[in-house]
Amino acid sequence: MGGRVAVWILTAVAGVSFLAMVGIMADMSNHMERMTGQVAELGADVKGMRASVEHMAEALLQGSRQMQQVNPMQMLPGMAPGQPQR
């Protein structure tokens, strides 16, 4: 009789443990799903930042090229030595 009670108690403990493990695994699965979505959003944000930085770099390069083509003496008349002051 004592052996049967022990078997029932062990079976109950094993069942509760199994249900707890299933609950934990379901919770982990939900967290992994959320994390996967957040990583996808992060990837999209990084892609957008990369495009923005490339756009800024192109604008700076274009401005630099324009500045190299401009004669500084034409920009500030009267400031060059030997030129009449305004």
C-alpha positions as CSV (number, residue, x, y, z in Angstrom):
1,M,0.0,0.0,0.0
2,G,2.8,2.4,0.9
3,G,4.5,1.7,-2.5
4,R,1.3,2.6,-4.4
5,V,1.1,6.0,-2.6
6,A,4.7,6.7,-3.4
7,V,4.1,5.9,-7.1
8,W,1.1,8.2,-7.2
9,I,3.0,11.0,-5.5
10,L,6.0,10.6,-7.9
11,T,3.6,10.4,-10.9
12,A,1.9,13.7,-9.7
13,V,5.2,15.4,-9.2
14,A,6.4,14.2,-12.6
15,G,3.2,15.5,-14.2
16,V,3.4,18.9,-12.6
17,S,7.1,19.1,-13.5
18,F,6.3,18.2,-17.1
19,L,3.5,20.9,-17.3
20,A,5.9,23.5,-15.8
21,M,8.5,22.6,-18.4
22,V,5.9,22.9,-21.2
23,G,4.9,26.3,-19.9
24,I,8.6,27.5,-19.7
25,M,9.2,26.3,-23.3
26,A,6.1,28.1,-24.5
27,D,7.3,31.3,-22.8
28,M,10.7,30.9,-24.3
29,S,9.2,30.4,-27.7
30,N,7.2,33.7,-27.4
31,H,10.3,35.6,-26.3
32,M,12.3,34.2,-29.2
33,E,9.5,35.2,-31.6
34,R,9.5,38.8,-30.2
35,M,13.3,39.0,-30.3
36,T,13.3,37.8,-33.9
37,G,10.9,40.6,-34.8
38,Q,13.1,43.2,-33.0
39,V,16.2,42.0,-34.7
40,A,14.4,42.4,-38.1
41,E,13.4,45.9,-37.1
42,L,17.0,46.7,-36.1
43,G,18.2,45.5,-39.4
44,A,15.8,47.8,-41.2
45,D,16.9,50.7,-39.1
46,V,20.6,50.0,-39.8
47,K,19.8,49.8,-43.5
48,G,18.1,53.2,-43.3
49,M,21.0,54.7,-41.4
50,R,23.5,53.4,-44.0
51,A,21.5,55.0,-46.8
52,S,21.4,58.3,-44.8
53,V,25.1,58.3,-44.2
54,E,25.8,57.5,-47.9
55,H,23.6,60.4,-48.9
56,M,25.4,62.8,-46.5
57,A,28.8,61.6,-47.7
58,E,27.8,62.2,-51.3
59,A,26.5,65.7,-50.4
60,L,29.8,66.5,-48.6
61,L,31.9,65.2,-51.6
62,Q,29.8,67.2,-54.0
63,G,30.3,70.3,-51.9
64,S,34.0,69.6,-51.6
65,R,34.3,69.3,-55.4
66,Q,32.4,72.6,-55.9
67,M,34.7,74.4,-53.4
68,Q,37.8,73.1,-55.2
69,Q,36.5,74.6,-58.5
70,V,35.8,78.0,-57.0
71,N,38.6,80.6,-57.0
72,P,38.8,82.0,-53.4
73,M,39.9,85.4,-54.8
74,Q,36.6,85.7,-56.7
75,M,34.7,85.0,-53.5
76,L,36.2,87.8,-51.5
77,P,36.8,90.7,-53.8
78,G,39.0,93.4,-52.4
79,M,40.6,91.1,-49.9
80,A,43.4,89.9,-52.2
81,P,46.7,91.7,-52.0
82,G,47.2,94.2,-54.7
83,Q,43.5,94.6,-55.4
84,P,41.6,97.9,-54.9
85,Q,39.6,98.0,-51.7
86,R,35.9,98.6,-52.0
